[in-house]
C-alpha cells in the first residue's frame, strides 16, 4: 500500500472536509475539548474572537489559548476551531493546531514531511529555513510576519481565494504548527491585519505548547 503524504501546509484534508460540511456539522455536535486548569480569559483584538481561553487537548498533544466562542471540531487526525455557524459560509476562518510528533504516532501509515525535516534540522531556525526552502522550490508565495522565541509566523497564499497565517515552532523538543485559514473576505492579508486577527494569531501561537497525550 502506498504511503500517504501530508501537505507542507497541513491543509488539503481539512479543506475537503470543510467543503463538504457534513463531517464538520456532525463533529460540532459531539466535540469537546477539556479546559486547561488555571489561567483566565484574555481579551482579543478582533471582535470575531472576543476572548481567548486556555485549553489542553491531550488527544492531540498540545495546549494553547483558543477563541472562547469558537466551536471545536474533531477531524480525526487533528482538531479545528471555527466561528459559530460558519462552516457553510464562503467568508470563514478555520484554526488548527498540530503536534507533528503526535500526528505521526497516531497515524503510522502517514509520512509527515514536517517531522522528517525537523529530524534533519532539530532546531527552530534550521527547521523553518528548511520549510522556507521547500516553499521556494514549489513556488509557494509567502512572507515572514514575525519571529517567536521558538519559531516563526508566516502569511502564505496557497491559492487566490485562500490566505493562511502559519506558525512553526518547537516546544519541549516537539515540532508544532498553528494555522489559521481565511476564505472569502478573510482571504486578504490586509483584512486579517485590519481586523486584528494577525495580532490574535500571534498571541495564540505564543501560547502553543506540547503536552503529554493520554
Z-matrix of the N, CA and C atoms (Angstrom, degrees):
N
C 1 1.479
C 2 1.524 1 108.65
N 3 1.302 2 116.76 1 130.35
C 4 1.467 3 119.11 2 179.84
C 5 1.509 4 110.21 3 -69.97
N 6 1.307 5 115.33 4 149.77
C 7 1.469 6 120.56 5 -177.95
C 8 1.519 7 109.86 6 -87.07
N 9 1.309 8 114.76 7 139.42
C 10 1.464 9 120.59 8 177.98
C 11 1.519 10 108.80 9 -77.94
N 12 1.316 11 116.10 10 145.92
C 13 1.468 12 120.21 11 179.95
C 14 1.503 13 109.67 12 -116.27
N 15 1.330 14 116.42 13 126.83
C 16 1.470 15 121.08 14 179.78
C 17 1.514 16 109.15 15 -78.37
N 18 1.320 17 116.68 16 136.92
C 19 1.463 18 122.59 17 178.46
C 20 1.509 19 110.84 18 -60.24
N 21 1.373 20 115.33 19 153.25
C 22 1.469 21 120.28 20 177.54
C 23 1.508 22 110.91 21 -57.88
N 24 1.295 23 118.95 22 -32.33
C 25 1.464 24 120.67 23 -174.88
C 26 1.505 25 112.12 24 -103.17
N 27 1.286 26 117.43 25 2.11
C 28 1.466 27 122.79 26 174.07
C 29 1.509 28 111.32 27 59.70
N 30 1.372 29 117.57 28 41.20
C 31 1.455 30 117.44 29 -175.60
C 32 1.517 31 116.75 30 -125.64
N 33 1.345 32 122.41 31 -23.00
C 34 1.471 33 118.70 32 -172.58
C 35 1.509 34 113.24 33 -56.11
N 36 1.327 35 119.55 34 -44.72
C 37 1.462 36 121.30 35 179.68
C 38 1.509 37 110.53 36 -61.93
N 39 1.322 38 116.98 37 -42.32
C 40 1.459 39 120.75 38 -179.33
C 41 1.516 40 111.09 39 -63.61
N 42 1.354 41 117.10 40 -41.25
C 43 1.461 42 120.17 41 -179.74
C 44 1.514 43 110.45 42 -62.71
N 45 1.333 44 117.33 43 -42.75
C 46 1.462 45 120.73 44 179.90
C 47 1.513 46 110.57 45 -61.99
N 48 1.318 47 117.08 46 -44.83
C 49 1.461 48 120.81 47 -178.02
C 50 1.519 49 111.31 48 -63.86
N 51 1.328 50 115.91 49 -42.77
C 52 1.457 51 118.62 50 -177.78
C 53 1.524 52 111.43 51 -71.12
N 54 1.332 53 116.72 52 -35.58
C 55 1.456 54 119.44 53 -179.99
C 56 1.520 55 110.40 54 -61.44
N 57 1.335 56 115.86 55 -40.68
C 58 1.462 57 118.54 56 178.43
C 59 1.499 58 112.50 57 -69.14
N 60 1.319 59 116.69 58 -37.65
C 61 1.460 60 120.90 59 176.70
C 62 1.516 61 113.97 60 79.99
N 63 1.339 62 117.79 61 -22.07
C 64 1.463 63 120.12 62 -172.65
C 65 1.517 64 110.91 63 -70.19
N 66 1.338 65 116.01 64 -50.08
C 67 1.458 66 119.15 65 -178.20
C 68 1.521 67 111.32 66 -64.40
N 69 1.319 68 116.51 67 -40.00
C 70 1.458 69 119.89 68 179.65
C 71 1.518 70 110.77 69 -63.66
N 72 1.327 71 116.30 70 -44.79
C 73 1.459 72 119.23 71 -178.95
C 74 1.518 73 110.91 72 -60.98
N 75 1.350 74 116.67 73 -40.88
C 76 1.457 75 119.55 74 179.23
C 77 1.518 76 111.08 75 -67.30
N 78 1.331 77 116.56 76 -40.22
C 79 1.460 78 119.64 77 -177.84
C 80 1.512 79 111.73 78 -68.17
N 81 1.308 80 117.82 79 -31.52
C 82 1.466 81 121.40 80 179.84
C 83 1.520 82 111.42 81 -60.63
N 84 1.320 83 116.77 82 -28.85
C 85 1.459 84 119.59 83 -177.26
C 86 1.527 85 111.94 84 -77.56
N 87 1.350 86 116.33 85 -19.96
C 88 1.459 87 117.63 86 -172.67
C 89 1.514 88 115.19 87 -122.95
N 90 1.352 89 118.83 88 -13.42
C 91 1.462 90 120.38 89 -172.86
C 92 1.519 91 111.06 90 -77.74
N 93 1.331 92 115.53 91 132.13
C 94 1.446 93 121.61 92 173.60
C 95 1.516 94 107.97 93 -139.63
N 96 1.338 95 116.40 94 139.42
C 97 1.444 96 121.63 95 177.51
C 98 1.511 97 107.86 96 -119.88
N 99 1.332 98 119.16 97 127.25
C 100 1.454 99 120.27 98 -179.19
C 101 1.514 100 112.16 99 -65.49
N 102 1.315 101 116.06 100 140.81
C 103 1.448 102 121.12 101 178.68
C 104 1.515 103 110.28 102 -75.25
N 105 1.328 104 115.85 103 134.94
C 106 1.452 105 120.03 104 177.96
C 107 1.513 106 109.29 105 -68.14
N 108 1.328 107 118.78 106 130.62
C 109 1.462 108 120.62 107 -178.30
C 110 1.519 109 111.52 108 -65.40
N 111 1.319 110 115.88 109 144.83
C 112 1.458 111 121.15 110 178.32
C 113 1.512 112 111.38 111 85.16
N 114 1.333 113 115.66 112 165.32
C 115 1.453 114 119.85 113 178.86
C 116 1.508 115 111.42 114 79.15
N 117 1.316 116 115.44 115 175.47
C 118 1.447 117 120.42 116 179.89
C 119 1.504 118 109.91 117 -149.10
N 120 1.328 119 117.39 118 179.91
C 121 1.463 120 120.75 119 -178.46
C 122 1.522 121 111.88 120 -65.79
N 123 1.316 122 114.84 121 145.91
C 124 1.463 123 123.10 122 177.48
C 125 1.512 124 108.61 123 -118.79
N 126 1.311 125 118.09 124 127.73
C 127 1.462 126 121.74 125 -179.01
C 128 1.524 127 110.41 126 -64.33
N 129 1.324 128 115.73 127 134.88
C 130 1.454 129 121.43 128 178.07
C 131 1.522 130 110.01 129 -96.04
N 132 1.336 131 116.71 130 162.03
C 133 1.454 132 121.00 131 177.10
C 134 1.525 133 111.16 132 -79.34
N 135 1.328 134 116.64 133 -33.65
C 136 1.459 135 120.86 134 -177.02
C 137 1.525 136 111.29 135 -91.25
N 138 1.342 137 117.65 136 130.95
C 139 1.466 138 120.11 137 174.69
C 140 1.521 139 112.45 138 -60.69
N 141 1.319 140 116.93 139 -26.07
C 142 1.459 141 120.17 140 179.78
C 143 1.530 142 110.80 141 -65.41
N 144 1.317 143 116.71 142 -28.56
C 145 1.462 144 121.34 143 178.33
C 146 1.519 145 111.08 144 -94.37
N 147 1.305 146 117.40 145 -44.76
C 148 1.461 147 121.10 146 175.49
C 149 1.508 148 113.14 147 76.95
N 150 1.323 149 117.23 148 -80.71
C 151 1.460 150 122.91 149 179.82
C 152 1.520 151 110.02 150 -126.09
N 153 1.320 152 114.83 151 147.32
C 154 1.459 153 121.50 152 173.13
C 155 1.523 154 107.75 153 -112.21
N 156 1.314 155 115.92 154 131.11
C 157 1.466 156 120.07 155 -179.59
C 158 1.523 157 109.48 156 -125.79
N 159 1.334 158 117.95 157 150.18
C 160 1.470 159 120.57 158 -179.57
C 161 1.523 160 111.75 159 -74.24
N 162 1.311 161 115.66 160 136.54
C 163 1.464 162 122.98 161 176.33
C 164 1.526 163 109.56 162 -132.82
N 165 1.305 164 115.19 163 145.33
C 166 1.457 165 121.46 164 171.89
C 167 1.519 166 108.52 165 -117.98
N 168 1.314 167 116.36 166 125.08
C 169 1.461 168 121.78 167 -179.46
C 170 1.526 169 108.23 168 -116.68
N 171 1.327 170 116.54 169 89.65
C 172 1.457 171 120.36 170 -176.44
C 173 1.529 172 112.59 171 -72.74
N 174 1.296 173 116.31 172 -21.78
C 175 1.466 174 118.33 173 177.53
C 176 1.518 175 110.88 174 -63.26
N 177 1.338 176 116.04 175 -39.96
C 178 1.460 177 120.34 176 -176.80
C 179 1.524 178 113.12 177 -109.79
N 180 1.326 179 118.04 178 4.45
C 181 1.452 180 121.49 179 167.88
C 182 1.504 181 117.14 180 77.19
N 183 1.322 182 118.36 181 39.89
C 184 1.460 183 119.86 182 176.92
C 185 1.524 184 110.65 183 -151.55
N 186 1.311 185 115.30 184 162.17
C 187 1.456 186 122.91 185 169.87
C 188 1.517 187 107.72 186 -135.81
N 189 1.342 188 117.19 187 151.25
C 190 1.464 189 120.65 188 -178.20
C 191 1.515 190 109.74 189 -173.50
N 192 1.317 191 115.60 190 172.04
C 193 1.453 192 121.97 191 169.39
C 194 1.518 193 108.30 192 -82.35
N 195 1.333 194 117.63 193 131.52
C 196 1.460 195 121.91 194 179.15
C 197 1.531 196 108.92 195 -128.28
N 198 1.334 197 117.56 196 156.44
C 199 1.471 198 119.99 197 176.94
C 200 1.526 199 110.65 198 -61.20
N 201 1.322 200 115.79 199 126.97
C 202 1.465 201 120.61 200 -172.94
C 203 1.524 202 112.81 201 -62.29
N 204 1.323 203 118.02 202 -36.68
C 205 1.465 204 121.17 203 -174.54
C 206 1.531 205 113.43 204 -92.37
N 207 1.319 206 117.30 205 -7.96
C 208 1.461 207 119.32 206 -178.07
C 209 1.520 208 110.57 207 -75.89
N 210 1.315 209 115.23 208 153.05
C 211 1.450 210 121.73 209 -176.46
C 212 1.524 211 110.93 210 -94.26
N 213 1.316 212 116.18 211 135.48
C 214 1.462 213 121.72 212 178.64
C 215 1.522 214 109.68 213 -86.63
N 216 1.335 215 116.06 214 135.06
C 217 1.457 216 122.07 215 -177.30
C 218 1.528 217 108.90 216 -127.47
N 219 1.317 218 117.52 217 117.19
C 220 1.455 219 121.87 218 177.45
C 221 1.529 220 108.27 219 -82.15
N 222 1.335 221 116.14 220 112.47
C 223 1.455 222 121.08 221 -178.14
C 224 1.524 223 112.85 222 -96.25
N 225 1.303 224 117.03 223 7.60
C 226 1.448 225 120.36 224 178.68
C 227 1.513 226 112.62 225 98.37
N 228 1.350 227 116.98 226 -58.05
C 229 1.458 228 119.62 227 -179.79
C 230 1.525 229 112.56 228 -102.96
N 231 1.313 230 116.55 229 -5.22
C 232 1.460 231 122.40 230 176.66
C 233 1.520 232 109.06 231 -165.35
N 234 1.338 233 115.54 232 177.52
C 235 1.458 234 119.78 233 178.58
C 236 1.527 235 109.33 234 -118.87
N 237 1.324 236 115.82 235 138.84
C 238 1.455 237 121.71 236 176.79
C 239 1.524 238 109.57 237 -112.14
N 240 1.330 239 115.61 238 156.49
C 241 1.458 240 122.54 239 173.90
C 242 1.522 241 107.21 240 -126.18
N 243 1.337 242 116.01 241 130.06
C 244 1.463 243 120.85 242 -177.41
C 245 1.528 244 109.47 243 -133.78
N 246 1.350 245 117.92 244 148.27
C 247 1.461 246 119.84 245 175.14
C 248 1.518 247 110.61 246 -59.77
N 249 1.321 248 118.15 247 151.78
C 250 1.468 249 121.03 248 -177.70
C 251 1.523 250 112.57 249 -55.56
N 252 1.327 251 116.13 250 134.64
C 253 1.472 252 123.65 251 173.34
C 254 1.526 253 112.60 252 56.51
N 255 1.320 254 117.25 253 35.90
C 256 1.466 255 119.71 254 -177.02
C 257 1.524 256 113.53 255 -112.26
N 258 1.336 257 118.08 256 -4.28
C 259 1.453 258 119.56 257 -169.83
C 260 1.521 259 113.67 258 -65.33
N 261 1.335 260 118.35 259 -22.59
C 262 1.462 261 120.70 260 -179.42
C 263 1.522 262 112.49 261 -103.29
N 264 1.311 263 118.03 262 3.62
C 265 1.466 264 121.46 263 -177.51
C 266 1.521 265 110.91 264 -88.75
N 267 1.342 266 115.53 265 149.97
C 268 1.465 267 119.07 266 177.80
C 269 1.527 268 111.06 267 -73.95
N 270 1.345 269 116.69 268 -31.37
C 271 1.463 270 121.12 269 176.01
C 272 1.524 271 107.68 270 -94.20
N 273 1.321 272 116.57 271 103.31
C 274 1.466 273 118.72 272 -174.28
C 275 1.520 274 111.03 273 -150.58
N 276 1.313 275 114.38 274 161.13
C 277 1.457 276 123.35 275 175.62
C 278 1.522 277 109.11 276 -125.17
N 279 1.309 278 115.88 277 145.76
C 280 1.465 279 121.67 278 177.15
C 281 1.523 280 107.71 279 -135.37
N 282 1.321 281 116.34 280 125.85
C 283 1.462 282 121.97 281 -179.76
C 284 1.525 283 109.24 282 -112.44
N 285 1.330 284 117.06 283 129.27
C 286 1.461 285 120.52 284 177.20
C 287 1.527 286 109.89 285 -133.70
N 288 1.323 287 116.02 286 145.99
C 289 1.462 288 122.67 287 175.11
C 290 1.528 289 108.17 288 -122.94
N 291 1.332 290 115.87 289 140.99
C 292 1.463 291 120.18 290 -176.92
C 293 1.524 292 110.17 291 -137.79
N 294 1.322 293 115.45 292 130.04
C 295 1.456 294 122.55 293 166.12
C 296 1.528 295 105.31 294 -99.96
N 297 1.323 296 117.03 295 107.22
C 298 1.460 297 119.78 296 -171.47
C 299 1.523 298 112.92 297 -63.56
N 300 1.313 299 117.18 298 -33.06
C 301 1.461 300 119.18 299 179.93
C 302 1.538 301 110.15 300 -67.15
N 303 1.329 302 116.23 301 -42.35
C 304 1.459 303 120.20 302 177.63
C 305 1.528 304 110.30 303 -66.97
N 306 1.315 305 116.96 304 -40.05
C 307 1.465 306 120.86 305 178.27
C 308 1.521 307 110.81 306 -57.76
N 309 1.334 308 116.66 307 -44.64
C 310 1.456 309 120.28 308 -179.86
C 311 1.529 310 111.33 309 -68.04
N 312 1.320 311 116.87 310 -38.78
C 313 1.465 312 120.30 311 179.72
C 314 1.522 313 111.78 312 -65.54
N 315 1.323 314 116.66 313 -34.24
C 316 1.467 315 121.08 314 -178.10
C 317 1.524 316 112.59 315 -82.39
N 318 1.331 317 116.98 316 -17.42
C 319 1.462 318 120.85 317 -175.62
C 320 1.531 319 108.62 318 -132.44
N 321 1.315 320 116.10 319 81.55
C 322 1.456 321 120.89 320 -173.54
C 323 1.523 322 113.10 321 -64.13
N 324 1.337 323 117.75 322 -21.94
C 325 1.463 324 120.34 323 -178.55
C 326 1.519 325 112.81 324 -90.12
N 327 1.334 326 117.22 325 3.23
C 328 1.453 327 120.79 326 -179.21
C 329 1.529 328 110.54 327 -101.40
N 330 1.310 329 115.46 328 138.69
C 331 1.459 330 121.45 329 173.64
C 332 1.528 331 107.56 330 -97.30
N 333 1.318 332 116.72 331 107.10
C 334 1.463 333 121.26 332 -176.33
C 335 1.526 334 107.93 333 -90.89
N 336 1.323 335 115.75 334 100.15
C 337 1.453 336 120.97 335 -173.53
C 338 1.522 337 112.22 336 -62.96
N 339 1.342 338 116.70 337 -36.28
C 340 1.462 339 119.08 338 179.79
C 341 1.522 340 110.93 339 -63.48
N 342 1.328 341 116.99 340 -36.66
C 343 1.457 342 120.63 341 178.36
C 344 1.529 343 110.36 342 -69.73
N 345 1.320 344 117.47 343 -38.17
C 346 1.460 345 120.18 344 177.94
C 347 1.529 346 110.57 345 -63.68
N 348 1.329 347 116.66 346 -41.24
C 349 1.464 348 119.85 347 177.08
C 350 1.526 349 111.03 348 -63.59
N 351 1.327 350 115.45 349 -39.35
C 352 1.465 351 118.98 350 -179.95
C 353 1.525 352 110.91 351 -64.65
N 354 1.308 353 117.59 352 -38.07
C 355 1.457 354 120.20 353 178.65
C 356 1.524 355 111.38 354 -64.90
N 357 1.322 356 116.47 355 -29.47
C 358 1.453 357 120.53 356 175.72
C 359 1.529 358 112.29 357 -79.02
N 360 1.344 359 115.52 358 -29.58
C 361 1.471 360 121.51 359 -177.55
C 362 1.528 361 107.81 360 -134.81
N 363 1.338 362 118.15 361 77.13
C 364 1.473 363 121.82 362 -170.68
C 365 1.526 364 115.11 363 -80.76
N 366 1.330 365 115.91 364 50.24
C 367 1.460 366 120.88 365 173.60
C 368 1.518 367 107.33 366 -152.90
N 369 1.332 368 118.49 367 154.92
C 370 1.467 369 120.38 368 -174.73
C 371 1.521 370 114.04 369 -57.65
N 372 1.328 371 117.91 370 -40.97
C 373 1.469 372 120.64 371 -177.36
C 374 1.519 373 111.10 372 -67.39
N 375 1.326 374 116.51 373 -51.75
C 376 1.452 375 119.37 374 -179.15
C 377 1.517 376 112.71 375 -63.69
N 378 1.329 377 116.18 376 -39.63
C 379 1.461 378 120.95 377 -178.91
C 380 1.524 379 111.77 378 -64.16
N 381 1.327 380 117.09 379 -49.27
C 382 1.467 381 119.61 380 -177.93
C 383 1.527 382 111.51 381 -67.72
N 384 1.318 383 117.67 382 -33.55
C 385 1.473 384 119.47 383 176.31
C 386 1.527 385 110.50 384 -65.48
N 387 1.321 386 116.93 385 -37.43
C 388 1.462 387 120.32 386 177.45
C 389 1.525 388 110.79 387 -66.01
N 390 1.327 389 116.78 388 -38.17
C 391 1.465 390 120.33 389 177.18
C 392 1.526 391 110.04 390 -65.23
N 393 1.336 392 116.89 391 -44.54
C 394 1.464 393 120.42 392 178.11
C 395 1.528 394 111.01 393 -58.60
N 396 1.315 395 116.94 394 -41.31
C 397 1.462 396 120.78 395 179.16
C 398 1.520 397 110.80 396 -62.44
N 399 1.333 398 116.55 397 -39.98
C 400 1.463 399 119.33 398 179.16
C 401 1.522 400 110.58 399 -65.86
N 402 1.325 401 117.20 400 -37.19
C 403 1.464 402 120.21 401 177.13
C 404 1.522 403 111.19 402 -64.16
N 405 1.322 404 116.24 403 -44.29
C 406 1.465 405 119.44 404 179.61
C 407 1.521 406 110.59 405 -62.35
N 408 1.326 407 116.77 406 -38.79
C 409 1.461 408 120.48 407 -179.82
C 410 1.521 409 112.16 408 -63.04
N 411 1.340 410 116.63 409 -30.59
C 412 1.466 411 120.51 410 -178.34
C 413 1.533 412 112.78 411 -99.63
N 414 1.335 413 117.42 412 1.82
C 415 1.454 414 120.53 413 178.64
C 416 1.518 415 114.52 414 77.56
N 417 1.326 416 117.09 415 17.84
C 418 1.463 417 120.55 416 179.36
C 419 1.531 418 109.77 417 -68.47
N 420 1.325 419 116.17 418 134.93
C 421 1.467 420 121.01 419 177.79
C 422 1.524 421 109.56 420 -88.46
N 423 1.318 422 116.55 421 125.98
C 424 1.455 423 120.25 422 -178.64
C 425 1.516 424 109.44 423 -155.66
N 426 1.311 425 115.31 424 161.51
C 427 1.455 426 120.85 425 170.79
C 428 1.523 427 108.95 426 -145.19
N 429 1.308 428 114.73 427 147.68
C 430 1.456 429 120.18 428 179.39
C 431 1.524 430 108.32 429 -80.12
N 432 1.349 431 115.46 430 126.65
C 433 1.453 432 120.11 431 -178.46
C 434 1.531 433 112.04 432 -92.72
N 435 1.304 434 116.82 433 -46.66
C 436 1.458 435 120.00 434 -178.20
C 437 1.514 436 109.65 435 -165.98
N 438 1.324 437 115.10 436 159.66
C 439 1.449 438 120.32 437 176.07
C 440 1.514 439 111.00 438 -96.99
N 441 1.308 440 115.38 439 151.96
C 442 1.455 441 122.63 440 173.11
C 443 1.526 442 107.68 441 -112.48
N 444 1.304 443 116.23 442 165.96
C 445 1.460 444 119.16 443 177.48
C 446 1.522 445 111.28 444 -59.51
N 447 1.336 446 116.32 445 -28.33
C 448 1.465 447 121.16 446 -175.90
C 449 1.526 448 112.46 447 -131.83
N 450 1.346 449 117.31 448 25.02
C 451 1.452 450 118.98 449 -179.16
C 452 1.516 451 113.09 450 175.96
N 453 1.328 452 115.83 451 -160.54
C 454 1.462 453 122.59 452 -175.27
C 455 1.524 454 109.82 453 -142.70
N 456 1.339 455 116.18 454 146.52
C 457 1.460 456 123.00 455 174.05
C 458 1.527 457 108.52 456 -110.01
N 459 1.332 458 116.05 457 135.12
C 460 1.459 459 122.48 458 179.16
C 461 1.529 460 110.17 459 -126.07
N 462 1.326 461 115.33 460 157.59
C 463 1.460 462 120.56 461 161.34
C 464 1.527 463 106.23 462 -108.66
N 465 1.327 464 116.10 463 135.02
C 466 1.460 465 121.97 464 -172.85
C 467 1.519 466 108.65 465 -133.84
N 468 1.332 467 115.93 466 139.16
C 469 1.467 468 119.92 467 176.31
C 470 1.530 469 108.97 468 -117.52
N 471 1.325 470 117.35 469 94.56
C 472 1.466 471 120.33 470 178.58
C 473 1.529 472 112.96 471 -77.01
N 474 1.343 473 117.26 472 -20.74
C 475 1.466 474 121.93 473 179.08
C 476 1.527 475 108.08 474 -153.97
N 477 1.328 476 116.34 475 161.51
C 478 1.457 477 120.18 476 -176.47
C 479 1.521 478 112.45 477 -62.78
N 480 1.323 479 117.18 478 -30.16
C 481 1.465 480 120.93 479 -176.78
C 482 1.533 481 111.76 480 -100.92
N 483 1.326 482 117.23 481 21.02
C 484 1.459 483 120.07 482 -177.91
C 485 1.526 484 110.41 483 -146.74
N 486 1.331 485 115.60 484 134.54
C 487 1.459 486 122.29 485 173.23
C 488 1.510 487 108.39 486 -125.59
N 489 1.312 488 115.94 487 139.62
C 490 1.459 489 120.25 488 179.55
C 491 1.519 490 110.48 489 -124.86
N 492 1.318 491 115.48 490 139.26
C 493 1.454 492 122.17 491 163.59
C 494 1.513 493 105.60 492 -101.15
N 495 1.325 494 117.10 493 126.42
C 496 1.457 495 121.57 494 -172.06
C 497 1.519 496 109.49 495 -131.38
N 498 1.315 497 116.56 496 128.57
C 499 1.460 498 121.81 497 174.87
C 500 1.525 499 108.92 498 -118.01
N 501 1.327 500 116.06 499 129.94
C 502 1.454 501 122.30 500 170.99
C 503 1.521 502 106.85 501 -113.72
N 504 1.325 503 116.70 502 127.24
C 505 1.458 504 119.81 503 -178.95
C 506 1.518 505 110.03 504 -148.68
N 507 1.323 506 115.03 505 163.21
C 508 1.457 507 122.01 506 -179.68
C 509 1.521 508 108.55 507 -120.93
N 510 1.334 509 116.13 508 128.87
C 511 1.460 510 120.90 509 177.00
C 512 1.524 511 108.67 510 -135.81
N 513 1.317 512 116.16 511 130.21
C 514 1.468 513 122.14 512 179.97
C 515 1.528 514 111.61 513 52.64
N 516 1.329 515 115.70 514 37.17
C 517 1.449 516 120.75 515 179.08
C 518 1.510 517 115.02 516 75.34
N 519 1.340 518 117.51 517 12.15
C 520 1.464 519 121.36 518 -177.84
C 521 1.527 520 110.51 519 -116.20
N 522 1.340 521 117.46 520 127.62
C 523 1.464 522 121.13 521 178.76
C 524 1.523 523 110.83 522 -76.11
N 525 1.327 524 115.90 523 133.24
C 526 1.457 525 120.32 524 -173.87
C 527 1.522 526 110.91 525 -135.61
N 528 1.317 527 114.52 526 161.12
C 529 1.464 528 120.91 527 -178.65
C 530 1.523 529 110.42 528 -140.58
N 531 1.326 530 115.28 529 141.97
C 532 1.460 531 121.99 530 168.84
C 533 1.518 532 106.88 531 -127.71
N 534 1.327 533 117.00 532 129.93
C 535 1.462 534 121.56 533 -178.45
C 536 1.523 535 110.27 534 -132.07
N 537 1.321 536 116.62 535 132.22
C 538 1.455 537 121.91 536 170.38
C 539 1.521 538 107.34 537 -115.77
N 540 1.325 539 115.75 538 116.96
C 541 1.459 540 121.52 539 179.50
C 542 1.520 541 109.36 540 -97.04
N 543 1.326 542 116.30 541 132.89
C 544 1.454 543 121.35 542 177.74
C 545 1.512 544 111.31 543 -116.95
N 546 1.333 545 116.41 544 132.74
C 547 1.455 546 122.68 545 178.83
C 548 1.521 547 109.64 546 -124.43
N 549 1.344 548 116.08 547 157.62
C 550 1.465 549 119.82 548 178.65
C 551 1.520 550 110.38 549 63.96
N 552 1.312 551 116.09 550 -126.38
C 553 1.465 552 121.27 551 178.66
C 554 1.521 553 111.46 552 -55.79
N 555 1.308 554 116.25 553 -33.83
C 556 1.463 555 120.66 554 -175.46
C 557 1.522 556 113.34 555 -87.08
N 558 1.334 557 117.70 556 9.75
C 559 1.460 558 120.67 557 175.64
C 560 1.520 559 111.76 558 -85.28
N 561 1.324 560 116.51 559 6.84
C 562 1.459 561 122.46 560 178.30
C 563 1.530 562 109.52 561 -106.64
N 564 1.326 563 116.62 562 127.13
C 565 1.455 564 120.23 563 176.77
C 566 1.521 565 110.53 564 -60.63
N 567 1.326 566 116.12 565 -37.85
C 568 1.461 567 120.22 566 -179.75
C 569 1.526 568 111.23 567 -60.84
N 570 1.336 569 116.73 568 -37.97
C 571 1.471 570 120.20 569 177.56
C 572 1.515 571 110.92 570 -66.38
N 573 1.314 572 117.24 571 -42.69
C 574 1.463 573 120.85 572 -179.87
C 575 1.525 574 110.94 573 -62.72
N 576 1.334 575 116.30 574 -37.67
C 577 1.463 576 119.92 575 178.31
C 578 1.523 577 110.53 576 -71.96
N 579 1.338 578 116.74 577 -47.23
C 580 1.461 579 121.28 578 -176.19
C 581 1.527 580 111.77 579 -61.74
N 582 1.304 581 117.72 580 -37.24
C 583 1.463 582 120.57 581 -177.00
C 584 1.529 583 113.73 582 -89.01
N 585 1.333 584 116.28 583 7.67
C 586 1.452 585 120.01 584 175.04
C 587 1.517 586 114.25 585 79.97
N 588 1.325 587 117.66 586 7.95
C 589 1.459 588 120.39 587 -176.63
C 590 1.524 589 112.08 588 -73.17
N 591 1.328 590 117.50 589 -32.43
C 592 1.461 591 119.38 590 177.13
C 593 1.530 592 110.13 591 -65.47
N 594 1.319 593 117.39 592 -42.75
C 595 1.466 594 120.21 593 178.20
C 596 1.529 595 111.08 594 -62.67
N 597 1.323 596 116.55 595 -42.34
C 598 1.463 597 119.48 596 179.15
C 599 1.526 598 111.19 597 -67.20
N 600 1.330 599 116.32 598 -35.76
C 601 1.456 600 119.74 599 176.98
C 602 1.527 601 110.28 600 -63.01
N 603 1.310 602 116.82 601 -41.08
C 604 1.460 603 120.66 602 177.75
C 605 1.528 604 110.93 603 -60.75
N 606 1.330 605 116.22 604 -42.01
C 607 1.465 606 120.22 605 178.29
C 608 1.518 607 111.08 606 -61.99
N 609 1.332 608 116.44 607 -43.79
C 610 1.463 609 119.99 608 179.50
C 611 1.522 610 111.45 609 -66.32
N 612 1.339 611 116.43 610 -40.70
C 613 1.464 612 119.93 611 179.63
C 614 1.528 613 110.91 612 -63.33
N 615 1.324 614 116.64 613 -39.93
C 616 1.469 615 119.98 614 178.70
C 617 1.528 616 111.85 615 -64.35
N 618 1.316 617 116.52 616 -26.47
C 619 1.465 618 120.19 617 -178.70
C 620 1.521 619 113.78 618 -87.96
N 621 1.328 620 117.57 619 -14.45
C 622 1.463 621 121.76 620 -175.49
C 623 1.533 622 110.32 621 -66.04
N 624 1.326 623 116.31 622 130.40
C 625 1.455 624 121.05 623 179.98
C 626 1.521 625 110.18 624 -150.56
N 627 1.318 626 114.90 625 159.62
C 628 1.464 627 120.81 626 -179.73
C 629 1.514 628 110.42 627 -82.29
N 630 1.340 629 115.91 628 144.23
C 631 1.464 630 121.57 629 174.26
C 632 1.524 631 108.13 630 -133.84
N 633 1.327 632 115.36 631 159.88
C 634 1.459 633 120.62 632 177.55
C 635 1.526 634 110.07 633 -69.82
N 636 1.304 635 116.14 634 143.81
C 637 1.458 636 120.82 635 178.03
C 638 1.521 637 109.78 636 -93.41
N 639 1.340 638 114.40 637 160.74
C 640 1.461 639 120.36 638 176.83
C 641 1.507 640 109.33 639 -115.05
